[in-house]
Amino acid sequence: MRGVAHMKTLKTAFGYLRVSGKGQLDGDGFPRQRAAIQQYARAHGITVVQWFEERGISGSKDLENRPALHDMMVALHADGTKLVLVERLDRLARHLMVQESIIADLKRNGFEIISVTEPDLCSDDPSRTLMRQMMGAFAQYEKSMIVAKLRGARQRTRARDGRCEGRKPFGHTPDEMEVVYRMRELRGQGLNDVQIADTLTNEGLRPRKADAWSSAVVARILERNDTV
């Protein structure tokens, strides 16, 4: 009877996973996120009853353009499960306004979300709420600055040469901009070029014409984005 009572009180959750680039679908992104969530769930007596995978969808997309997120919200209202586990809040959304809007909507409907690698950031404590907003704002600002710098560099090249053709530098496409953003994020965490290269490779983020990142390529991309 004790075992039956334990099973009845076991908490259930949905796991939400996202990779932004279609080229990342075969990489380590989904397995890494799933492993982190499962590790947290086991340590806290939680059973993940369903997984929702956002495949090749940018974290800047709103709810209407996030089919897995939409399906999860429907399931939350219909299933009885009230907890969502994500690896990090940037898997839920990149942009602060989208991130906060989703979190607020979940809480308004009596649902709970836990970022398993940064659980305190989902707390209602005022200082934690402020920290979450500040971190999201800084991340959003940095990404916007990268976009602005790249656009400015192209405009200067076009003004000087009358055209801006040829092979575009890494970071030209939205998917590549996500990788540059991740590089800057890892650099901000104190990682060196070798560690950043290894982390990107392990996360399934690939350079254009190789299976793995090198520290030299990482250094060159970061230097260009720091100076453009």
C-alpha positions in Angstrom: 0.0 0.0 0.0 2.9 2.3 0.7 4.2 1.8 -2.8 0.8 2.5 -4.3 0.5 5.7 -2.3 4.0 6.8 -3.4 3.1 6.3 -7.1 -0.1 8.3 -6.7 1.9 11.3 -5.3 4.7 11.1 -7.9 4.8 14.4 -9.8 4.5 14.4 -13.5 5.9 16.9 -16.0 6.3 17.7 -19.7 9.7 18.2 -21.2 10.2 21.0 -23.7 13.2 20.9 -26.1 14.2 23.3 -28.9 17.0 23.7 -31.4 17.0 26.7 -33.6 18.7 25.6 -36.8 17.7 22.8 -39.1 21.3 21.8 -39.3 21.3 21.1 -35.5 18.6 18.4 -35.7 21.2 15.6 -35.9 23.5 17.2 -33.4 23.8 17.0 -29.6 21.2 19.7 -28.9 18.2 17.4 -28.2 20.1 14.6 -26.4 21.9 17.2 -24.2 18.7 18.9 -23.2 16.8 15.6 -22.7 19.7 14.3 -20.5 19.7 17.4 -18.3 16.0 17.3 -17.8 15.9 13.6 -17.0 18.7 14.0 -14.5 16.8 16.8 -12.7 13.6 14.8 -12.8 15.2 11.7 -11.3 16.7 13.7 -8.5 13.4 15.3 -7.6 11.0 12.4 -8.0 9.5 13.7 -11.2 8.3 11.6 -14.1 8.4 13.1 -17.6 5.3 11.8 -19.3 5.6 13.6 -22.6 8.3 15.4 -24.7 7.7 18.3 -27.0 10.4 19.0 -29.5 10.6 22.3 -31.4 12.6 21.3 -34.4 14.6 24.0 -36.2 12.6 26.9 -34.8 14.2 30.2 -33.6 13.7 31.1 -30.0 12.7 34.6 -31.2 9.4 33.2 -32.7 6.2 34.0 -30.9 3.7 31.4 -29.8 1.8 31.3 -33.1 4.9 30.1 -34.9 6.0 27.5 -32.3 3.9 24.4 -33.0 5.4 22.2 -30.2 5.0 25.0 -27.7 1.4 25.4 -28.8 0.8 21.6 -28.5 2.3 21.6 -25.0 0.0 24.4 -23.9 -3.0 22.5 -25.2 -1.8 19.4 -23.4 -1.3 21.3 -20.1 -4.9 22.4 -20.1 -6.2 18.9 -21.0 -3.8 16.4 -19.4 -3.7 17.3 -15.7 0.1 17.7 -15.8 1.0 21.1 -14.5 4.8 21.2 -14.6 7.1 22.0 -17.5 10.8 21.3 -17.5 13.3 23.0 -19.8 17.1 22.8 -19.9 17.5 26.6 -19.9 15.1 29.6 -20.2 16.7 30.4 -23.6 15.3 27.1 -24.9 11.9 28.4 -24.0 12.6 31.7 -25.8 15.4 34.0 -26.7 13.7 37.3 -26.5 12.9 38.7 -23.1 9.3 39.8 -23.9 8.4 36.4 -25.4 10.1 34.6 -22.5 8.3 36.6 -19.8 5.0 36.4 -21.7 5.2 32.6 -21.8 6.2 32.3 -18.1 3.5 34.7 -17.1 0.8 32.8 -19.1 1.9 29.5 -17.5 1.7 30.9 -14.0 -1.6 32.6 -14.7 -3.1 29.3 -15.6 -1.7 27.5 -12.5 1.2 25.8 -14.3 4.8 25.7 -13.1 8.0 25.9 -15.2 11.5 24.9 -14.0 14.7 25.6 -15.9 16.7 22.6 -14.6 20.2 24.2 -15.0 19.1 27.5 -13.4 16.0 26.7 -11.3 16.2 29.8 -9.1 15.5 32.0 -12.1 11.9 30.7 -12.3 11.3 31.8 -8.7 8.7 34.4 -7.8 11.1 36.0 -5.4 11.4 39.7 -6.5 15.2 39.6 -6.7 15.1 36.4 -8.8 12.5 37.9 -11.1 14.6 41.0 -11.5 17.7 38.9 -12.3 15.8 36.8 -14.9 14.6 40.0 -16.6 18.1 41.5 -16.5 19.8 38.4 -17.9 17.2 38.2 -20.7 17.5 41.9 -21.4 21.3 41.7 -21.7 21.1 38.6 -23.9 18.5 40.3 -26.2 20.6 43.5 -26.3 23.8 41.6 -27.2 22.1 39.7 -30.0 20.6 42.9 -31.4 24.1 44.6 -31.3 25.6 41.6 -33.3 22.9 42.0 -35.9 23.4 45.8 -36.0 27.2 45.4 -36.3 26.9 43.0 -39.2 24.4 45.1 -41.0 26.7 48.2 -40.5 29.7 46.3 -41.9 27.8 45.3 -45.0 26.5 48.8 -45.5 30.1 50.2 -45.2 31.3 47.7 -47.7 28.5 48.5 -50.1 29.2 52.2 -49.8 32.9 51.8 -50.3 32.8 49.2 -53.2 29.4 49.9 -54.6 28.4 46.3 -53.9 28.6 43.7 -51.1 28.9 40.4 -52.8 31.2 37.4 -52.5 31.2 34.9 -49.7 29.4 36.3 -46.7 31.2 36.1 -43.3 29.9 33.5 -40.8 26.9 35.1 -39.0 25.2 36.3 -42.2 22.2 34.0 -41.9 19.7 33.8 -38.9 21.0 30.3 -38.0 24.6 31.4 -38.0 23.7 34.5 -36.0 22.3 32.1 -33.3 25.8 30.4 -33.3 27.6 33.7 -33.0 25.3 34.7 -30.2 26.1 31.4 -28.4 29.8 32.0 -28.8 29.5 35.4 -27.2 27.4 33.9 -24.4 30.1 31.3 -23.7 32.9 33.9 -23.8 30.9 35.9 -21.3 30.9 32.9 -19.0 34.7 32.9 -19.0 35.4 30.1 -21.5 38.4 30.3 -23.7 38.5 29.6 -27.5 39.2 25.9 -27.1 36.5 25.4 -24.6 34.0 27.4 -26.7 34.9 25.3 -29.8 34.4 22.0 -27.9 31.1 23.2 -26.4 29.7 24.3 -29.8 30.7 20.9 -31.3 29.1 19.0 -28.4 25.9 21.0 -28.7 25.6 20.0 -32.3 26.3 23.5 -33.7 28.4 23.0 -36.8 30.6 25.4 -38.9 29.9 25.7 -42.6 32.3 23.1 -44.0 33.5 21.0 -41.0 32.2 18.5 -38.5 33.8 20.3 -35.5 34.8 23.7 -34.5 38.5 24.8 -34.1 39.7 27.3 -31.6 41.2 29.4 -34.4 37.9 29.7 -36.3 36.1 30.6 -33.0 38.7 33.3 -32.3 38.5 34.7 -35.8 34.7 34.9 -35.7 34.6 36.5 -32.3 37.3 39.0 -33.2 35.4 40.0 -36.4 32.2 40.5 -34.4 34.0 42.5 -31.7 35.4 44.9 -34.3 32.8 45.3 -37.0 
